[in-house]
Structure formats: structure tokens, C-alpha cells
């Protein structure tokens, strides 16, 4: 297709495969190139998509003039270097969550995007899903009244798998950045930047967080209670409660999911999940729109908000003494 948005993907892991697979549902998006440090993995990935070229280095990929945007799908610790490489080559970047390892890295990325006048967006795919769009509409309507509390959790039994990027400090492992980013980003979307954060964690023998709970306090008196862990499967639900009712998002809240509005007058409105596919393509649609209209960031998830979310993660890590050897 002549006007298809042409993607270059950095990385060949599970999230890169899921993203590329979901893009196949869009008639005007194409995976045109992939960059991998492993030539074998790069060619295996490229073989799945028509006219997709495999590059043995990220430098070659970002230099490709036939790429409209770059999706960074590498581990957390590589986000800043991969994103800066692409931005400084003039390529718009959709960078996987968490946006970076810390707010200092996020700031470098944002400064580079603004200096180069190039689009940059965090790939927090949940923000762009239909049920989250409906959530924002409900909140704007005022039907819930004043928001009093947000509760969200994300727990998966991943620790027994011994995945290095989750288990090792040198890869910024632990539950917080990989899983906790979802409830924390959700709370930021609902209530904004917290006035105070109180956090507690338990740790693995490797020195990363196995479980973390954070309470966000806001000037309005509202609170967000957010939990994450990688040692057990939790409900993975979200509840937003106001003075006039509450909204419940079923498991898994950060995926396409059913939800309901329960008001104090006894009325219940159900919102079933009819979405097909993974859902990663929604962020791709928004990103392509930004690039095609010469917008530098999305109003759905601004660069400042991505930065503020990283600052919240920094504060949690500071309180629980979760550190990484490269910082």
C-alpha cells in the first residue's frame, strides 16, 4: 500500500512479535525492517512479514530511509540508548514501557526529541485501548462525583521462570518497572501527580523487588492503592471510586477488558469486552497519526506525564532502596 506507515522494529523478543502480529490487523501499517544483534533472530523475525528487511545492527536500521517510525522493543536498560540513536537519526520513536529506567534517562530522551523536532511517545498501550477511552469519558462526565480512591494491582507468577531481565539488577529487574508500571500509570491518568508517596517492598535473593505496594496521596484527599508482584497471580483489576459511585474494570484491567459503572442510586451499566486482537495496534494508530500530522507528542499520554510517572517510580525505588548497579 502506497501510503502505509512503515515500521522499523528494534528488538525481536516477545513484545516485538506481539506488536508486529497485531499490526497485521491494520491495512495501512507495515513492518518493513527489524534490527537485531543476532543475525539469525533478525532473519527469522523478518521472514514472517512481506518485504521486511533484517539488519544486523540498530545503526543500520535507523539509517534506513524507507522507515517512517521506530518501535523500541528492547529490555528496559536499552530504552534510552536505542531511543536516542533513533531520534538523533531523525526517526520518530515509539518506546516500550517503562519509558526509561529513571527520570534522568527520560529527560534525556525528551530533550533529544524536542531538539531534533521528532515525535516521541511511550508505548503504554493500555492508554489507547477502547475501554480506557470509555473510562476517561466517564470520568469527564462527572457521574462518579469527586474521585476518592483508585485501586489497581498487577501480579503474575513470573519469578519461578527465572527470566534474567526480570530477576537481575543489571537488567533493572523486579516487579516494579515491568509490572507495576501499569497500575502506577493508571493512577496518574486518573488523579495526576501525587503529593506524597509511601511505598514498601519485599526482595528476591538477587536484590530486586518481588513485591511492591505504594500509596499515593493527593492534595484533594484522594488516595491510590497500587500493588504489584512477580511471585503470585493476583486479580489484576482496577476500581475507581467516587462520591456518587464506582467503576470496576475486570481482569486483566490493562488489556481489553469488560467493565461496569455502579452508581449509588443502584443503577449498573455494563460495558462488555468485544475487542478482537491483542490491542497493541491502538498505540500504533495514534503514533502514526502524530507523525503524519507533524505532532511531537500525544495528548493521550504526554511526554511530561511519562516523565512524571518515571519520577514516581524513582521515589518508590528510593523509599524501598531498590537500586541498579549501572546508576
N, C-alpha and C positions, 0 to 999 in steps of 0.2 A: 504494500500500500504506500503510495507516494508520500502522504502526509503523516505516516505513522511516527510515533515517538520512539526514538531508537535508544535503547538502554545498553549501557556497559555495566557489568557487574563485577565488583572486586570481591573475590571470595567464592568458594564452591561448596560451603557447608550446608547444613540443613535449612537454615533460614533463606539462603540464596536459592536453593532448589524450590522451597515453598513459594517464594516471591515470583520466580520465573514461571512456575507452574500456574499460579493464579493469574498472571498476566495473559496467559493463553485465552482467557475468557474475554479479553478486550480486543476488538477488531483493529484498533488503531495504536497498539503498542507492540513493539518487537524487541526481543533480546538479540542484540547484534554482536555483542562481544563479551568475553569473560576474561578476567585476569587472575592467574593463579601462579603461586611459586612452584607448584607441581605441574609440570607439563602434562603428565598422564591424567591428572584430575581435571585440568583445564580442557583437554580434548574430549574427555568423557562427558563433561558438562555441556560443552558446545555442540556435541553430536545430537543432543536432544532437541535442538532448535534450528530451524531452517536458516541458512546463511549466517550462523553465529560463528564468529572468529575467536579462536583461543590465543591468548597472549601469555608468554612465559614470564612476564613482569607487569607490575602495575603501571610502571612508567610508560610502557608501550601502549597500554590500554587508554590511559588518559590523553595520549597524543593522537589517538585515532580521530580524524576529522569527521567521521561518519557517526559519531556518538552525540546524542542530544543531552544526555544526563547520565550520571554515575550513581549507582546504588552501592553503598559501602556495607558489606555483609560479613565483615571480619570480626574477630573477637574484640572485646571492649578496649583492650590496651592498644589496638591498632587503629582505632577510630580517628584519633587526632592526626596521626601521620598520613593515613590514607586520604582523609578529607582534605588536609592542607595540600597534598600532592595534586589532587584533582582540581581544587579551587584555583591554585596557582597556575594551573594549565588552562584556566578559563572554563572549566567544566562545572555545570551545576551539580550539586550533591544532595542526595537523599541518604542520610546516615542513620544506620540502625540505632535503636535504643540499647542501653542508655547512650545519650548523645556523646558522652565522653566518660572518662574515669573520675574527673573532678571539674569544678567550675573554672579553674585556671585554664585547663585544656579547652573547655567550651568557649571561653573568652577568646582564645587564640583562633579558634575556628570561625567564630562570628566576626571578629576583626578582619580576618582574611577574606571572608565572603563580601564584606562591605567595601574593603579596599579594592577588590577585584570586580566589584559590581556584578556578582554572580549569585544565583539562587542557592539557598541552603535551607534544608528542613530536616528536622529529626523524624525518623521513621517510627514514631509511636503510633502504630497502625490503628490502635483502638480508637483514637480521637476521631477517625474519619469514617467509622462504621455507622450504619443507619440507626441502630438503637441508641448510640451515643448522641447522634444528631437529635433524635427524639428527646433524649434526656435533657439536652440543652434547651430545646423548645419548651419542655415542661417547666424547667427552672425559670425561664424568661417570662412565662405566663403568670407566675406568682401563685399558682394554685396550691403549692405546698406551704405558702406563708413564709415566715422567716426560717431559714435553714439553721437547725440546731446541731445536728450531728451527721457525720459521714462515717460509715464503717465499711472497710474493704479488706479482703485477705487474698493472698496468693501463696499457696503451699503445694509443692509437688515432691513426691518421694524420689529425689534425684541423687542424693548423696551415695546410696549403695552402688550406683553406676560408676562412681569414681572417675567422672569426666574431668580431665585436667583443667579445662577453662573454668570449671565450677569449684574445683577443690583447692587450687593452688594460689597463694597470694601473688605470685609473679604474673598471673593472668587476671588479677583483680577479681578473684573468685569469691564465692559466697552467695547467699540468698539475696542480699540487699540489692545489688546492682542488676542482677539477672532477672529476679522475680519481683522484688519489692518495688522496682520502678513503676510497675503497673498500678498498685493502689496509691502510691505517692503521686504519680501524675494525675490520677483520677481526682484525688483530694485537691490538688492545685487547680484543676479545671472547675471544680465546684465552688471552692472557698477562697482560692487565691493563695498568696504568700502568708504562711503562718507567722504569728507574732512570737510564738515560743514553741520549741520542740523538746520533748522529753523522750528519750529512747533507751532501750535495753536489748542486749543480745546474749545469746549463748554461742560458743565457738566450737569448731572442729579441732582435731589434733593438729591439723595443718595451719591453723591460725586464721581462718576465715569464718564469717558468721554462718552458723547453721540455722539460726532463727533470730529474727529481729522484730520488735514491736515498737511503734512510735506513736505518741500522742501529739497531735498538732493543736495548739490553742490559737484562737483568733481574737482580734480586738472586739468583735461583735459578741463574744461569749460562746461562739460555736466551737466544737471540737471535732477532730477527725481521729479515729482509732484505726490504725493501719498495721497489719501483721503480714509477715512473710516467713517462710521456712523452706528448706530443701530436704527435710527428713521425713515428712509425712504429707499425705494428700489432705488438703483442707477443703471446705465447701467452695471456695473461690467465688464468693458472692459479694455484692455491694448493696448497701442500703443508704439512702439519703432521706433523713427525717426532718420535717419542718413542723411549725406550729399548727398547720392545717392537715397534715397527713404525711405519708411517706411513699417513696418509690423504691421498689425492690428489683434488683437485676439478678437473675438466676445464674447458676454456674454454666459456663465459665464467663464471668462478667466482662472480661476484656476481649472475648471472642464474640462473634454474632450470637446473641442470647435473647431468650424471652424475658419480658419484664412486666411489671404491673404498677399501677398507681392506686394506692389505697388511701382514701380520704377519711377524715374524722366523721363525716356525715354517713359513713357506712358504704359509700359507693366504691366499687372496684372496677378499674378499667384494665383489661389485659392487652398486652402487646406481644403477640406470638412471634417467634423467630421463623421467618420464611426465607432467610438469606441462603443462597447457594454458593459454594466455594469456600475458600479459606478466609478471605477478607483483606488480604494484603494489597489487592489491586486498588482499593479505595484511596490509599495514600499515594499510589502511583498516579491516579487520575488527578488528584489535587496538585501534585508536584508538576506534572506535565502542563496543567493549566497555568501555574505560576510561570514556568519557563516560557511558554508560548505567549504570555501577556507581559513579559518582562517585569514580573513582580519578584522581589528579592526574598520575600518570606510569606508565610501563610498566616492569615488572621485566625485560623482554627488552632494553630499551635505556633505562636510567635517565637522568634529567636530569644527574646528576653525571657519568655516563660520557660523555654528549655534551659536557659542559664539559671533561672531561679530554682528550678527543680534540682539541678545539679548542686546548687548551694544548700538546699535542704538535705540532700544525700551527704554532702560534706559535713554538715552539722551532726547528722546522725552518726556518721563514722567517727567524728571527733569525740562524741559523748561515749560511744561504746569502745573506743580505742581500736578501731578496725583500720589498720594501715597496710600499705603495699610497699614492697622493697624498692620500687623504682621512683617513689615520690620523694 
